[in-house]
Amino acid sequence: MRPFAIFAPLLAAAPLPALAQDVHDAYASGVAACFEEAPSVEAARACEGAAAAACMDGAEDGQTTFGMVQCQLAERDAWDALLNREYQDAIETFAADDAAEASADFARREESLRAAQRAWIAWRDAECALMQALWGGGTMGQVDAAGCLLRLTAERTVDLRALRESQP
């Protein structure tokens, strides 16, 4: 019996060390502060991509395909957490607005936002899959798709903030 066969079950059961993603996550830690402290929608939009760019410049693997993808996905994850919060805040705002509406016929903000968000998620995923498909089998398709996910998630987050803040 080969030595590997003896140790394989032990290796499979052993806890794995922290993934390299943790290195990339550190670069994205400032995204929330940038977004939350932005005094305007335009300033919030300027936060997009800064963490991924710093990660690609500073991380040891930042200039590799793997590193570029991980840097962009780390920032996308930070924006996704903000997106979920902005969405919940908008749902609460719109539900309160709907409850205060004089006519139930016009109390459709919350329902409309839910439908729009579901449609947006499907569109984002399809759009970013297209960005990857355009590269055929090339590895840059992964980089382009990750960048697409980052960009569209950040844009939607800022759009939801603007939508919520524009309510009377």
Sequence and secondary structure as in RCSB ss.txt:
>XXXX:A:sequence
MRPFAIFAPLLAAAPLPALAQDVHDAYASGVAACFEEAPSVEAARACEGAAAAACMDGAEDGQTTFGMVQCQLAE
RDAWDALLNREYQDAIETFAADDAAEASADFARREESLRAAQRAWIAWRDAECALMQALWGGGTMGQVDAAGCLL
RLTAERTVDLRALRESQP
>XXXX:A:secstr
  HHHHHHHHHHHS     THHHHHHHGGGHHHHHHH SSHHHHHTTTTHHHHHHHHHSTTTTSHHHHHHHHHHH
HHHHHHHHHHHHHHHHHHHHHHHHH S GGG  HHHHHHHHHHHHHHHHHHHHHHHHHTTTT THHHHHHHHHHH
HHHHHHHHHHHHHHHT  
